[in-house]
Amino acid sequence: MKIYDELTARGLIAQVTDEKEIRELIDNGKATFYIGFDPTADSLHVGHFMALCLMKRLQEAGNRPIALLGGGTGMVGDPSGRSDMRQMMTVETIQHNCDCFKKQMSRFIDFSEGKALMVNNADWLLNLNYVDFLREIGPHFSVNRMLTAECYKQRMEKGLSFLEFNYMLMQSYDFYELYLRYGCNMQFGGDDQWSNMLGGTELIRRKLGKDAYAMTITLLLNSEGKKMGKTQSGAVWLDPDKTSPFDFYQYWRNIADADVLKCLRMLTFLPLEQIDEMDKWEGSQLNRAKEILAYELTALVHGEDEAKKAEGAAKALFVSGGKTDDMPTTVVPKADMEAGKDILSLLVETKLAPTRSEARRLVQQGGVTVNDVKVTDVYKTFTADDLDEDGALIIRKGKKVYHKVKCED
């Protein structure tokens, strides 16, 4: 099976500008394609994960990926899928986030000589002369047509700033520059980027008289139609310091039955024949499918060793007397524990809650237990006397997410 047919079978393709040409390019390793990543945080998250997997699949089929870091577009912010304007970031924050992205992307993409590129659109966007840009690019965009784009329509009622209105021109200009600099002939992205991507192909056609192509990836939605990769405490990150390998594993282990086979097809590199066999699985067998999914994705993001640890720790939680050595652990100085640690502080320090207000809400809603005892008092304080025989507190958030607090000198 060639790569285009495999992408189709895995349910990854949403929209394409020219199926025949795109099939020809990627099946024969002739595509130099890009996917853009705006550095809105200091880590990639599950929302980026499918794009990285797509880049990996296409690179393995002989195509050349370009990972475009949005050091320039990040100064403006993409209005797509947003109900309000993004917070403005400093140049220093954007650069720091770009540096973090580089490290994480290298786990998926081979950036060795000639195989892939990583570039930053700040290199051309930040030095543009505004009037020259308007004269060169502005005539090729119809405002009437832009206002029909989905990324703008959903913002018109609440207010769309002129700052964000420029985003489509900037993204289109990126494609134009990448075509000139590197012969980039394709852009891939999430299905919510379709309008912006069409702007790029049209700009290349109008300015250069050349053909360029776009393909969008199916958005990763659960059976309820909501974007996957979100938890009560926020996004599921690829950075182990923000979402531990154990919590990452647990997220996928606990998805709904209706979503597991879709995720196996879209996100893992398991053969389709193996996944098709799982279509026949029912009941408890689906739990095994979830374990396979969780292990495969944790191994992709964090490596085989961390995946094995997470799998072992997860299984231990369901076995009486099971060991918790591989559970995510936060070490608290013995003196601090002897003085007493309140439950809200513990939840924030273990990253089970991002803020004290969120920690308070979790406790008030009955979503926290410590050493198998539910905590409902937001002022509850734990001391060294509350540690178990291993000198630890085992905190559980909800039904499945565990964290160990270890007390040491």
C-alpha positions in Angstrom: 0.0 0.0 0.0 1.4 3.4 -1.0 1.5 6.3 1.4 -1.5 8.2 0.1 -3.7 5.1 0.3 -2.4 4.4 3.8 -3.2 8.0 5.0 -6.7 7.5 3.6 -7.2 4.1 5.3 -6.0 5.6 8.6 -8.6 8.4 8.3 -6.0 11.1 8.3 -7.0 13.1 5.1 -9.7 15.7 5.5 -9.4 18.0 2.4 -7.1 18.2 -0.6 -6.7 20.8 -3.4 -5.8 18.3 -6.1 -6.0 14.6 -5.1 -4.3 13.3 -8.3 -1.3 15.6 -8.1 -0.9 15.2 -4.3 -1.0 11.4 -4.6 1.6 11.5 -7.4 3.9 13.7 -5.4 3.9 11.9 -2.0 3.7 8.4 -3.4 6.9 9.0 -5.3 8.8 11.0 -2.7 8.6 14.2 -4.7 7.0 16.4 -2.0 8.8 19.1 -0.1 6.1 20.0 2.4 5.8 22.1 5.4 3.7 22.2 8.6 3.7 25.3 10.7 3.9 25.4 14.5 3.2 28.7 16.3 5.2 28.8 19.6 2.3 29.6 21.9 3.7 27.6 24.8 7.1 26.1 25.9 6.0 22.6 24.9 4.2 20.9 22.0 1.0 19.1 23.0 -1.3 16.3 21.8 -2.8 18.7 19.3 0.6 18.9 17.5 1.2 15.1 17.9 -0.7 14.0 14.8 1.1 16.6 12.6 4.4 15.3 13.8 3.3 11.7 13.1 2.2 12.7 9.6 5.6 14.3 9.0 7.3 11.1 10.2 5.2 8.9 7.9 5.8 11.1 4.8 9.5 11.4 5.5 9.8 7.6 5.7 8.1 7.5 2.3 10.9 9.6 0.9 9.4 13.1 1.1 11.2 16.1 2.7 9.5 17.8 5.6 10.0 21.4 6.7 9.1 22.2 10.2 8.2 25.9 10.2 8.5 27.6 13.6 6.3 30.6 13.9 8.6 33.1 15.4 7.0 35.8 13.2 3.4 34.7 13.1 3.5 34.0 16.8 3.9 37.8 17.3 0.3 38.1 15.9 -1.6 34.9 16.8 -3.8 32.7 14.8 -7.6 33.5 15.2 -8.6 30.0 14.0 -10.6 28.1 16.6 -10.4 30.9 19.1 -13.3 32.8 20.7 -11.0 35.6 21.8 -7.6 37.1 21.0 -4.5 35.3 22.1 -2.3 36.9 24.7 0.6 38.8 23.2 4.0 37.3 23.9 7.4 39.0 24.2 10.1 38.3 21.7 12.1 36.5 24.4 9.2 34.2 25.3 8.6 33.3 21.6 12.3 32.5 21.1 12.4 30.3 24.3 9.3 28.4 23.1 10.8 27.9 19.6 14.0 26.4 21.3 11.8 24.0 23.3 9.9 22.9 20.1 13.2 22.1 18.3 14.2 19.6 21.0 10.9 17.8 21.0 10.5 17.7 17.2 13.9 15.9 16.8 12.4 12.8 18.5 10.1 12.4 15.5 11.9 13.9 12.5 15.3 13.1 11.1 16.9 16.5 10.6 20.2 15.2 9.2 21.7 16.5 6.0 19.1 16.9 3.3 16.4 14.9 5.0 14.4 17.7 6.6 14.6 21.3 7.5 13.6 23.4 10.5 13.2 27.1 9.7 11.7 30.1 11.5 9.4 32.6 9.7 10.8 35.4 11.9 13.7 35.3 9.4 11.6 36.9 6.7 8.4 38.3 8.4 10.1 40.5 11.0 12.1 42.4 8.4 9.3 43.2 6.1 8.6 46.8 5.1 4.8 47.3 5.8 4.1 49.4 2.7 6.2 47.2 0.4 4.3 44.2 1.8 0.9 45.8 1.2 1.9 46.7 -2.4 3.3 43.2 -3.2 0.8 41.0 -1.4 -2.3 43.0 -0.7 -3.7 43.1 -4.3 -3.9 39.3 -4.4 -6.4 39.1 -1.5 -10.1 39.9 -1.6 -11.5 41.1 1.7 -14.9 39.9 0.7 -13.6 36.4 0.2 -11.5 36.5 3.4 -14.5 37.3 5.5 -16.2 34.1 4.3 -13.4 32.0 5.7 -14.5 29.9 8.7 -11.5 31.1 10.8 -12.9 34.7 10.6 -16.6 34.1 10.5 -16.7 32.6 14.0 -15.0 35.7 15.4 -17.1 38.4 13.7 -19.8 38.5 16.3 -17.4 38.9 19.3 -14.9 41.1 17.4 -12.0 40.4 15.1 -9.0 42.7 15.5 -7.1 44.1 12.5 -4.0 42.5 14.0 -5.5 39.0 13.6 -7.1 39.8 10.2 -3.5 40.0 8.9 -2.8 36.4 9.9 -4.0 34.8 6.6 -1.7 37.1 4.6 1.2 36.2 6.8 0.7 32.5 6.6 0.2 32.7 2.8 3.4 34.7 2.5 5.1 31.9 4.5 4.2 29.4 1.8 5.3 31.8 -0.9 8.7 32.3 0.8 9.2 28.6 1.4 8.4 27.9 -2.3 11.1 30.4 -3.4 13.7 29.4 -0.9 13.4 25.6 -0.7 11.1 24.5 -3.5 8.3 23.7 -1.0 5.4 22.5 -3.1 2.9 21.4 -0.4 1.5 22.5 2.9 -0.2 20.2 5.4 -2.1 21.3 8.5 -5.2 20.9 10.7 -8.5 21.0 9.0 -9.2 24.4 10.7 -6.4 25.9 8.6 -8.0 25.2 5.3 -8.7 28.8 4.4 -5.2 30.0 5.3 -3.7 27.2 3.3 -5.7 28.0 0.2 -4.5 31.6 0.5 -0.9 30.3 0.1 -1.6 28.2 -2.9 -3.4 31.1 -4.6 -0.7 33.6 -3.8 2.0 31.3 -5.4 -0.2 30.9 -8.5 -0.8 34.6 -8.8 2.7 35.7 -8.1 4.7 33.0 -9.8 2.3 31.2 -12.1 3.2 27.9 -10.4 1.1 25.2 -8.8 1.4 24.4 -5.1 -0.9 22.1 -3.1 -2.5 21.8 0.3 -3.9 19.0 2.3 -5.6 19.1 5.7 -5.4 16.5 8.4 -8.5 15.3 10.2 -8.9 17.0 13.6 -8.5 14.6 16.5 -11.9 14.6 18.0 -13.5 12.2 20.5 -16.8 10.4 20.0 -18.6 13.5 21.4 -17.1 15.8 18.8 -14.6 17.5 21.2 -10.9 18.0 20.6 -8.8 15.3 22.3 -5.8 16.1 24.4 -7.5 18.1 27.1 -7.9 17.1 30.8 -9.5 18.8 33.8 -6.1 20.3 34.6 -5.3 21.4 31.1 -3.6 20.2 27.9 -1.7 16.9 27.6 1.8 18.0 26.9 4.7 16.2 25.2 7.2 17.7 27.8 7.6 15.1 30.6 8.0 17.9 33.1 4.5 19.2 32.2 2.8 15.9 31.7 4.7 13.0 33.2 5.1 9.8 31.0 2.8 8.0 33.5 0.0 10.6 33.2 0.5 10.6 29.4 0.1 6.9 29.4 -2.9 7.1 31.6 -4.6 9.6 29.4 -4.6 7.2 26.4 -5.4 4.2 28.6 -8.6 5.8 29.8 -10.1 7.1 26.5 -13.6 6.0 25.6 -14.1 2.6 24.0 -15.6 4.3 20.9 -12.3 6.2 20.3 -9.6 3.6 20.8 -9.5 2.1 17.3 -9.7 5.5 15.6 -6.7 6.6 17.7 -4.8 3.4 16.9 -5.2 4.1 13.2 -4.5 7.8 13.2 -1.7 8.0 15.7 0.3 4.7 15.9 2.6 3.1 13.4 1.1 -0.4 14.0 0.2 -2.2 10.7 -3.3 -1.6 9.6 -3.9 -5.3 9.4 -3.2 -5.7 13.1 -5.5 -2.8 14.0 -8.3 -4.2 11.7 -8.1 -7.4 13.7 -8.9 -5.4 16.8 -12.2 -4.3 15.2 -13.6 -7.7 16.3 -12.6 -7.1 20.0 -15.3 -6.5 22.5 -15.7 -5.9 26.3 -12.5 -6.4 28.3 -10.6 -6.9 25.0 -11.0 -3.2 24.4 -9.0 -2.5 27.6 -6.2 -4.5 26.0 -6.5 -2.3 22.9 -6.2 0.8 25.1 -3.1 -0.5 26.8 -1.5 -1.1 23.4 -2.5 2.4 22.3 -1.1 4.0 25.5 2.2 2.0 25.3 2.8 2.8 21.6 2.2 6.5 22.0 4.2 6.8 25.2 7.1 5.0 23.5 6.9 7.4 20.6 7.0 10.5 22.7 9.1 9.4 25.7 10.9 6.3 24.6 10.6 2.5 25.3 12.0 2.6 28.8 9.5 5.3 30.0 6.7 3.4 28.3 7.5 0.2 30.1 7.7 2.0 33.4 4.4 3.7 32.9 2.8 0.4 31.8 4.2 -1.3 34.9 3.1 1.5 37.3 -0.4 1.5 35.8 -0.8 -2.3 36.2 0.5 -2.1 39.7 -2.3 0.2 40.7 -4.9 -2.5 40.0 -3.1 -5.2 41.9 -3.4 -5.4 45.7 0.0 -4.6 47.2 1.4 -3.6 43.9 4.6 -1.5 43.8 4.4 2.2 43.1 8.1 2.7 42.3 7.4 3.9 38.7 4.5 6.2 39.7 5.2 10.0 39.1 6.8 11.2 42.2 7.4 14.6 43.9 10.0 14.7 46.7 9.1 17.0 49.7 11.8 17.9 52.3 11.2 16.1 55.6 11.2 19.4 57.4 8.4 20.7 55.3 6.3 17.6 55.8 6.9 17.7 59.6 5.6 21.3 59.6 2.6 20.3 57.5 1.6 20.6 53.9 -2.0 21.6 53.0 -3.8 19.6 50.3 -4.0 22.6 47.9 -0.3 23.1 48.0 0.3 19.3 47.4 -2.0 19.3 44.4 -0.2 22.3 42.8 3.3 21.0 43.6 2.5 17.6 42.1 1.0 19.3 39.0 -2.3 17.5 39.6 -3.8 21.0 39.5 -2.3 24.0 37.7 -3.5 26.5 40.4 -4.7 26.6 43.9 -8.2 27.7 42.7 -8.4 24.6 40.5 -7.1 22.5 43.4 -9.8 23.9 45.6 -12.4 23.0 43.0 -11.2 19.4 42.7 -11.3 18.9 46.4 -14.8 20.5 46.7 -16.1 18.2 44.0 -14.8 15.1 45.7 -12.2 14.3 43.1 -9.2 13.8 45.4 -8.1 10.9 47.7 -4.9 10.6 49.7 -3.8 7.1 50.7 -7.3 5.8 49.7 -9.2 8.3 51.9 -11.3 10.9 50.2 -10.3 14.5 51.0 -13.2 17.0 51.1 -11.7 19.7 53.4 -9.8 22.3 51.4 -7.9 23.2 54.6 -6.8 19.6 55.2 -3.1 19.5 56.2 -0.8 16.4 56.1 2.2 15.8 58.2 4.9 13.1 58.6 2.4 11.1 60.7 0.1 10.6 57.6 2.8 8.9 55.5 2.3 5.3 54.6 4.8 2.5 55.6 7.0 3.5 52.6 7.1 7.1 53.8 4.9 8.4 51.1 1.5 9.9 50.3 -0.4 8.4 47.3 -2.7 11.1 45.9 -5.3 10.2 43.4 -7.2 12.7 41.2 -10.4 11.4 39.8 -10.5 7.7 39.2 -7.3 7.0 37.4 -4.6 9.7 37.8 -2.1 8.9 40.6 0.9 10.7 42.0 3.3 9.8 44.9 4.7 12.4 47.4 7.9 11.1 48.9 9.4 12.6 52.0 13.2 12.7 52.2 15.8 14.5 54.2 
